[in-house]
Amino acid sequence: MNKITSFVSVFLIGVIIGGSIVNVANGIVIEKISFERDAYKLNNAALNEKIEKLNESLKNQSYRVVTDIKPYVSNSDSKIRIEVEKYINEKLKDIYGKQVEKINPDLIFNIFEGRILSIENKKVSLKVKYIVINTTLEIYVTAQTKE
């Protein structure tokens, strides 16, 4: 009788430990998937807003306007990179539909150069490499994590 109870107790402890390990592994996968989902939602919202602004500005206009904004962020951490891209898109959302010739690159440079963001309890400093203004506005930024 003693062997049976010890076997059952060891079996139940094994089931509990195994379930805990599976739960932790699934939690990591779910966190990754929810992070990707949030990135896709952000991209979808930005694209919808871009389409609305472009449709408004392109009606009966013959000059070149900004139709796309592409931030390029140099950082090894994908969460920081996505948050900085989100920040840049948020700050430049009013540029959609503006005349290319009327955009001041110095103003855009000064908005982001030296800016310090707080992302996941980390201080991230932005440094603008260069800006390309055409129908697609491209901004190249380095995001450096500070301690």
N, C-alpha and C positions, 0 to 999 in steps of 0.2 A: 504494500500500500504506500509505503514511503517513497518508493521509486516512481510510482505513477504520479504522485503529487509533485515531486521535484521535476519530473519531465513536463508536466502540464505548466508549472510555473515558469520553467525555462522557455517553453514554447510561447507562452503569453508575453514574456519579456522580449523575446525575439520579434514577435509580431508588433509590439509597441515601438521598439527601436526601429524596425524596418519601416513602419508607417511614418515615423518621424523623419527618417531620411528621405523617403519619397515625398513627403510634404515639403521639406526644405528645397529639394530639387525642383519640384513643381512651382514653388514660390518664385524661384529665380527665373524660370522660364516665363511665368506670368508677368513678372516685372519687366522683362525684356519686351514682351509682346505689347504690354500697355504703353511702354515708352515709344515703341514704333507706331502704335496707333495714334498717340498724341502728336507725333511728328507728321503723320499723314493728315490728321485733322488740321494742323497748322498750315500745311502746304495747300490743302483744299480751300481753307478760308482765304488764304492769300491769293490763290488763283481766282476765286470768285470775285474778290474785291478788285483785283486787277482787271478782270473782264468788264466789270461795271464801269470803272473809271475810263477804260479804253473806249468803250462804246459811247460814253458821254463826250469824250474829247475828239473822237474821230469823225463825228458827224459834221460834214461839210467843211473839213479842214484840209488844206493842201500842204502844210508844212510838216516836217518830221517831228514826231513826238516820242517820248519814252514809252515803250511798250512792255519792257521787262526789266526787272532789277535782279541781278545775280550777285549775292555776297559770296566771297570765297574766303573762308576762315582757316587759318593754319593753327591747328591744335590737335594733339593726339587723342584727347578725350572727346568722344562723340557727343556726350551730353552737353559739355561746354560749347562745342562747335554749333550744335543745334540751337542752344539758347542764345548765342551771339548772333547767329543768322536770324533768329526770330526778332531779336532786338533791332538789328539793322533794318529788316523789312518793316518793322513797326515805325521806326523813325523816318523811313524814306517812302512811306505809302502815299504821301501827297505828291510825289514826283511823277507818278503814273499820269500820262496824258499831257505833261508839260512839254513845251517846245524845247528841243535839244539845245538850241542856241541861247536860250534864256536861263539855263541852269548854271549856277555858280559853283565850280568845283572846289573853290576855297571854303565855301560855306559847308559843303558836305565833309571836306577834310576836317574842318574844325569841330564838327559835331562828334566825330568818332575818335580823333587823335587824342591819346592820353586818357580816354574815358575809362573809369574803373567800375566794373560791374560786380555784384555779389551773386555768385552762382553756387549753390550747394555749400554754403558756408566757406567759399573760397573767394578770394579777391582776384578778379581777372582784369588785366590791363589791356586795352586795345591800342594797337599801333597800325596806322594806315600805311600800306606799302605804296599803292597807287590806285587811281580811279580812272576808268575809261567811260566816257560819256558819249553815247550814240543812241540809237533807238533802244539798245539794251545798255543799261547802266550797270557797269561791273565795278565792284569795290573789293579790293584785296586787302585783308586785314589779318594781322597776327594777334592772337589772343594768348597772352602770357599769364600764367598763374603765379600769383604772389603769395608768399607765406605770411 
